[in-house]
Amino acid sequence: MDLRWRFLDRYADFGLLILRIGLGAMFVLHHGWPKLIGGPDEWRNTGRAVDYLGVHAGYVLWGFIAMLVEVAGGACLALGFATRPVALAFALEMGIAALWKYYPFGGWTSAAHPFELAVVFLALVFIGPGKHSLDAQL
């Protein structure tokens, strides 16, 4: 390993803070909030993603759950509160989003981004929130 970069090892928890705040804020503001204000029509459109799992009903409920994960989960992620269960919920949601993007919208070109996010969130399940989090303080 190049020793010039080794000094950054002591800032790993700060890196996790940046990751959590960045992802959490984007999910609240860019993904979740528009679904929240879009109401049941938007929730239904989002909830249709479960169709590719063989679930052919309850689209409004599934969309509402996705919106809740994005808004409440994004805020929790940014704060480092309940980080591991929230990251698991995001990993599952992004896995479903990857399936939804893969089938009707053009394969891996469309599914790559949600798949990558699923991997990041799954890694956070194992890594945890770091010391700059509410989880570490409680």
CYANA upper distance limits for C-alpha pairs under 8 A (distance plus 0.5 A):
  2 ASP  CA      6 ARG  CA      7.62
  3 LEU  CA      7 PHE  CA      8.26
  5 TRP  CA      9 ASP  CA      8.42
  8 LEU  CA     12 ALA  CA      7.53
 11 TYR  CA     15 GLY  CA      6.86
 12 ALA  CA     16 LEU  CA      6.88
 12 ALA  CA    130 GLY  CA      8.44
 13 ASP  CA     17 LEU  CA      6.80
 13 ASP  CA    129 PRO  CA      8.42
 13 ASP  CA    130 GLY  CA      5.38
 13 ASP  CA    131 LYS  CA      6.44
 13 ASP  CA    132 HIS  CA      7.04
 14 PHE  CA     18 ILE  CA      6.83
 14 PHE  CA    130 GLY  CA      8.30
 14 PHE  CA    132 HIS  CA      7.55
 15 GLY  CA     19 LEU  CA      6.70
 16 LEU  CA     20 ARG  CA      6.51
 16 LEU  CA    129 PRO  CA      6.95
 16 LEU  CA    130 GLY  CA      6.56
 17 LEU  CA     21 ILE  CA      6.55
 17 LEU  CA     78 ALA  CA      8.18
 17 LEU  CA    129 PRO  CA      7.91
 17 LEU  CA    130 GLY  CA      7.65
 17 LEU  CA    132 HIS  CA      6.80
 17 LEU  CA    133 SER  CA      7.99
 18 ILE  CA     22 GLY  CA      6.40
 19 LEU  CA     23 LEU  CA      6.53
 20 ARG  CA     24 GLY  CA      6.22
 20 ARG  CA     77 LEU  CA      6.12
 20 ARG  CA     78 ALA  CA      5.38
 20 ARG  CA     79 LEU  CA      8.16
 20 ARG  CA     80 GLY  CA      7.62
 20 ARG  CA    129 PRO  CA      8.10
 21 ILE  CA     25 ALA  CA      6.33
 21 ILE  CA     77 LEU  CA      7.48
 21 ILE  CA     78 ALA  CA      4.58
 21 ILE  CA     79 LEU  CA      7.70
 22 GLY  CA     26 MET  CA      6.73
 22 GLY  CA     78 ALA  CA      7.81
 23 LEU  CA     27 PHE  CA      6.67
 23 LEU  CA     74 GLY  CA      7.71
 23 LEU  CA     77 LEU  CA      8.27
 23 LEU  CA     78 ALA  CA      7.84
 24 GLY  CA     28 VAL  CA      6.71
 24 GLY  CA     73 GLY  CA      7.94
 24 GLY  CA     74 GLY  CA      4.41
 24 GLY  CA     75 ALA  CA      6.28
 24 GLY  CA     76 CYS  CA      7.98
 24 GLY  CA     77 LEU  CA      5.80
 24 GLY  CA     78 ALA  CA      5.23
 25 ALA  CA     29 LEU  CA      6.45
 25 ALA  CA     30 HIS  CA      8.44
 25 ALA  CA     74 GLY  CA      6.76
 25 ALA  CA     75 ALA  CA      7.45
 25 ALA  CA     78 ALA  CA      7.13
 26 MET  CA     30 HIS  CA      5.73
 26 MET  CA     31 HIS  CA      7.36
 26 MET  CA     74 GLY  CA      8.23
 27 PHE  CA     31 HIS  CA      5.39
 27 PHE  CA     32 GLY  CA      6.22
 27 PHE  CA     70 GLU  CA      5.75
 27 PHE  CA     71 VAL  CA      7.15
 27 PHE  CA     74 GLY  CA      5.97
 28 VAL  CA     32 GLY  CA      5.35
 28 VAL  CA     33 TRP  CA      6.25
 28 VAL  CA     70 GLU  CA      6.12
 28 VAL  CA     71 VAL  CA      4.99
 28 VAL  CA     72 ALA  CA      8.01
 28 VAL  CA     74 GLY  CA      5.77
 28 VAL  CA     75 ALA  CA      7.16
 29 LEU  CA     33 TRP  CA      5.87
 29 LEU  CA     34 PRO  CA      8.03
 29 LEU  CA     71 VAL  CA      8.31
 30 HIS  CA     34 PRO  CA      7.32
 31 HIS  CA     35 LYS  CA      7.27
 31 HIS  CA     67 MET  CA      8.35
 31 HIS  CA     70 GLU  CA      7.13
 32 GLY  CA     36 LEU  CA      6.63
 32 GLY  CA     66 ALA  CA      8.45
 32 GLY  CA     67 MET  CA      5.53
 32 GLY  CA     68 LEU  CA      7.75
 32 GLY  CA     69 VAL  CA      8.33
 32 GLY  CA     70 GLU  CA      5.17
 32 GLY  CA     71 VAL  CA      5.36
 33 TRP  CA     37 ILE  CA      6.78
 33 TRP  CA     67 MET  CA      8.16
 33 TRP  CA     71 VAL  CA      6.93
 34 PRO  CA     38 GLY  CA      6.38
 35 LYS  CA     39 GLY  CA      7.08
 35 LYS  CA     42 GLU  CA      6.25
 35 LYS  CA     43 TRP  CA      6.95
 35 LYS  CA     67 MET  CA      6.45
 36 LEU  CA     43 TRP  CA      8.44
 36 LEU  CA     64 PHE  CA      8.46
 36 LEU  CA     67 MET  CA      6.77
 38 GLY  CA     42 GLU  CA      5.49
 38 GLY  CA     43 TRP  CA      7.86
 39 GLY  CA     43 TRP  CA      6.72
 40 PRO  CA     44 ARG  CA      6.43
 40 PRO  CA     60 VAL  CA      6.47
 40 PRO  CA     64 PHE  CA      8.26
 41 ASP  CA     45 ASN  CA      6.91
 41 ASP  CA     60 VAL  CA      8.06
 42 GLU  CA     46 THR  CA      6.72
 42 GLU  CA     63 GLY  CA      8.01
 43 TRP  CA     47 GLY  CA      6.31
 43 TRP  CA     59 TYR  CA      7.60
 43 TRP  CA     60 VAL  CA      5.50
 43 TRP  CA     61 LEU  CA      7.83
 43 TRP  CA     62 TRP  CA      7.83
 43 TRP  CA     63 GLY  CA      4.49
 43 TRP  CA     64 PHE  CA      5.87
 43 TRP  CA     67 MET  CA      7.90
 44 ARG  CA     48 ARG  CA      6.76
 44 ARG  CA     59 TYR  CA      5.30
 44 ARG  CA     60 VAL  CA      4.67
 44 ARG  CA     61 LEU  CA      8.12
 44 ARG  CA     62 TRP  CA      8.16
 44 ARG  CA     63 GLY  CA      6.17
 45 ASN  CA     49 ALA  CA      8.38
 45 ASN  CA     59 TYR  CA      7.84
 45 ASN  CA     60 VAL  CA      8.29
 45 ASN  CA     63 GLY  CA      7.66
 46 THR  CA     59 TYR  CA      7.98
 46 THR  CA     60 VAL  CA      8.48
 46 THR  CA     62 TRP  CA      8.14
 46 THR  CA     63 GLY  CA      5.39
 46 THR  CA     66 ALA  CA      8.13
 47 GLY  CA     58 GLY  CA      8.10
 47 GLY  CA     59 TYR  CA      4.73
 47 GLY  CA     60 VAL  CA      6.38
 47 GLY  CA     61 LEU  CA      7.55
 47 GLY  CA     62 TRP  CA      5.13
 47 GLY  CA     63 GLY  CA      4.31
 47 GLY  CA     64 PHE  CA      8.00
 47 GLY  CA     66 ALA  CA      8.02
 48 ARG  CA     56 HIS  CA      8.41
 48 ARG  CA     59 TYR  CA      5.88
 48 ARG  CA     62 TRP  CA      8.34
 48 ARG  CA     63 GLY  CA      8.06
 49 ALA  CA     53 LEU  CA      8.48
 49 ALA  CA     96 ILE  CA      7.20
 49 ALA  CA     97 ALA  CA      7.15
 49 ALA  CA     99 LEU  CA      8.31
 49 ALA  CA    100 TRP  CA      5.74
 50 VAL  CA     54 GLY  CA      7.33
 50 VAL  CA     55 VAL  CA      6.03
 50 VAL  CA     56 HIS  CA      7.82
 50 VAL  CA     59 TYR  CA      8.18
 50 VAL  CA     62 TRP  CA      8.08
 50 VAL  CA     96 ILE  CA      7.42
 50 VAL  CA    100 TRP  CA      8.25
 51 ASP  CA     55 VAL  CA      5.49
 51 ASP  CA     56 HIS  CA      5.86
 52 TYR  CA     99 LEU  CA      7.38
 52 TYR  CA    100 TRP  CA      7.06
 58 GLY  CA     62 TRP  CA      6.76
 59 TYR  CA     63 GLY  CA      6.48
 60 VAL  CA     64 PHE  CA      6.54
 61 LEU  CA     65 ILE  CA      6.70
 62 TRP  CA     66 ALA  CA      6.74
 63 GLY  CA     67 MET  CA      6.65
 64 PHE  CA     68 LEU  CA      6.56
 65 ILE  CA     69 VAL  CA      6.66
 66 ALA  CA     70 GLU  CA      6.74
 66 ALA  CA     93 GLU  CA      7.37
 67 MET  CA     71 VAL  CA      6.57
 68 LEU  CA     72 ALA  CA      6.03
 68 LEU  CA     73 GLY  CA      7.38
 69 VAL  CA     73 GLY  CA      5.07
 69 VAL  CA     74 GLY  CA      7.42
 69 VAL  CA     86 VAL  CA      8.07
 69 VAL  CA     89 ALA  CA      7.43
 69 VAL  CA     90 PHE  CA      7.41
 70 GLU  CA     74 GLY  CA      5.70
 70 GLU  CA     90 PHE  CA      8.24
 71 VAL  CA     75 ALA  CA      6.81
 72 ALA  CA     76 CYS  CA      6.68
 73 GLY  CA     77 LEU  CA      6.43
 73 GLY  CA     86 VAL  CA      6.16
 73 GLY  CA     90 PHE  CA      8.34
 74 GLY  CA     78 ALA  CA      6.67
 75 ALA  CA     79 LEU  CA      6.79
 76 CYS  CA     80 GLY  CA      6.34
 76 CYS  CA     81 PHE  CA      5.38
 76 CYS  CA     82 ALA  CA      7.13
 76 CYS  CA     83 THR  CA      7.36
 76 CYS  CA     86 VAL  CA      7.85
 77 LEU  CA     81 PHE  CA      6.65
 77 LEU  CA     82 ALA  CA      7.94
 77 LEU  CA     83 THR  CA      6.06
 77 LEU  CA     86 VAL  CA      7.26
 77 LEU  CA     87 ALA  CA      7.94
 79 LEU  CA    133 SER  CA      6.54
 79 LEU  CA    134 LEU  CA      6.72
 80 GLY  CA    129 PRO  CA      6.18
 80 GLY  CA    132 HIS  CA      8.09
 80 GLY  CA    133 SER  CA      4.82
 80 GLY  CA    134 LEU  CA      5.65
 80 GLY  CA    135 ASP  CA      6.32
 81 PHE  CA    133 SER  CA      7.29
 81 PHE  CA    134 LEU  CA      5.69
 81 PHE  CA    135 ASP  CA      5.67
 82 ALA  CA     86 VAL  CA      6.58
 82 ALA  CA    135 ASP  CA      6.95
 83 THR  CA     87 ALA  CA      6.36
 83 THR  CA    124 LEU  CA      8.35
 83 THR  CA    125 VAL  CA      7.93
 83 THR  CA    128 GLY  CA      7.12
 83 THR  CA    129 PRO  CA      6.42
 83 THR  CA    135 ASP  CA      7.74
 84 ARG  CA     88 LEU  CA      6.66
 84 ARG  CA    124 LEU  CA      7.22
 84 ARG  CA    125 VAL  CA      5.07
 84 ARG  CA    126 PHE  CA      8.02
 84 ARG  CA    128 GLY  CA      6.55
 84 ARG  CA    129 PRO  CA      8.02
 85 PRO  CA     89 ALA  CA      6.74
 85 PRO  CA    125 VAL  CA      7.71
 86 VAL  CA     90 PHE  CA      6.73
 87 ALA  CA     91 ALA  CA      6.55
 87 ALA  CA    121 PHE  CA      5.53
 87 ALA  CA    122 LEU  CA      7.07
 87 ALA  CA    124 LEU  CA      6.66
 87 ALA  CA    125 VAL  CA      6.15
 88 LEU  CA     92 LEU  CA      6.74
 88 LEU  CA    121 PHE  CA      7.12
 88 LEU  CA    122 LEU  CA      6.73
 88 LEU  CA    125 VAL  CA      6.58
 89 ALA  CA     93 GLU  CA      6.65
 90 PHE  CA     94 MET  CA      6.45
 90 PHE  CA    118 ALA  CA      7.46
 90 PHE  CA    121 PHE  CA      6.80
 91 ALA  CA     95 GLY  CA      6.55
 91 ALA  CA    117 LEU  CA      7.71
 91 ALA  CA    118 ALA  CA      4.78
 91 ALA  CA    119 VAL  CA      7.48
 91 ALA  CA    120 VAL  CA      8.32
 91 ALA  CA    121 PHE  CA      5.59
 91 ALA  CA    122 LEU  CA      6.07
 92 LEU  CA     96 ILE  CA      6.82
 92 LEU  CA    118 ALA  CA      7.55
 93 GLU  CA     97 ALA  CA      6.64
 93 GLU  CA    118 ALA  CA      8.27
 94 MET  CA     98 ALA  CA      6.50
 94 MET  CA    114 PRO  CA      5.61
 94 MET  CA    115 PHE  CA      6.86
 94 MET  CA    117 LEU  CA      6.94
 94 MET  CA    118 ALA  CA      5.50
 95 GLY  CA     99 LEU  CA      6.95
 95 GLY  CA    114 PRO  CA      7.33
 95 GLY  CA    115 PHE  CA      6.60
 95 GLY  CA    118 ALA  CA      6.27
 96 ILE  CA    100 TRP  CA      6.68
 97 ALA  CA    101 LYS  CA      6.55
 97 ALA  CA    111 ALA  CA      8.10
 97 ALA  CA    114 PRO  CA      6.54
 97 ALA  CA    115 PHE  CA      8.38
 98 ALA  CA    102 TYR  CA      6.39
 98 ALA  CA    110 SER  CA      8.35
 98 ALA  CA    111 ALA  CA      5.07
 98 ALA  CA    112 ALA  CA      7.56
 98 ALA  CA    113 HIS  CA      8.12
 98 ALA  CA    114 PRO  CA      5.55
 98 ALA  CA    115 PHE  CA      5.84
 99 LEU  CA    103 TYR  CA      6.83
 99 LEU  CA    111 ALA  CA      7.39
100 TRP  CA    104 PRO  CA      7.41
100 TRP  CA    105 PHE  CA      8.38
100 TRP  CA    111 ALA  CA      8.23
101 LYS  CA    105 PHE  CA      5.84
101 LYS  CA    106 GLY  CA      7.78
101 LYS  CA    107 GLY  CA      7.66
101 LYS  CA    110 SER  CA      5.95
101 LYS  CA    111 ALA  CA      5.40
102 TYR  CA    106 GLY  CA      6.36
102 TYR  CA    107 GLY  CA      4.69
102 TYR  CA    108 TRP  CA      6.38
102 TYR  CA    109 THR  CA      8.32
102 TYR  CA    110 SER  CA      6.50
102 TYR  CA    111 ALA  CA      5.36
103 TYR  CA    107 GLY  CA      6.55
105 PHE  CA    110 SER  CA      6.68
106 GLY  CA    110 SER  CA      6.34
106 GLY  CA    111 ALA  CA      8.50
107 GLY  CA    111 ALA  CA      6.75
108 TRP  CA    112 ALA  CA      5.87
111 ALA  CA    115 PHE  CA      6.58
112 ALA  CA    116 GLU  CA      6.53
113 HIS  CA    117 LEU  CA      6.82
114 PRO  CA    118 ALA  CA      6.62
115 PHE  CA    119 VAL  CA      6.92
116 GLU  CA    120 VAL  CA      6.87
117 LEU  CA    121 PHE  CA      6.61
118 ALA  CA    122 LEU  CA      6.51
119 VAL  CA    123 ALA  CA      6.64
120 VAL  CA    124 LEU  CA      6.85
121 PHE  CA    125 VAL  CA      6.95
122 LEU  CA    126 PHE  CA      7.46
123 ALA  CA    127 ILE  CA      6.56
124 LEU  CA    128 GLY  CA      5.85
124 LEU  CA    129 PRO  CA      7.65
129 PRO  CA    133 SER  CA      6.67
129 PRO  CA    135 ASP  CA      7.64
129 PRO  CA    136 ALA  CA      8.18
130 GLY  CA    136 ALA  CA      7.56
131 LYS  CA    136 ALA  CA      5.84
131 LYS  CA    137 GLN  CA      8.25
132 HIS  CA    136 ALA  CA      7.42
133 SER  CA    137 GLN  CA      7.03
134 LEU  CA    138 LEU  CA      6.59
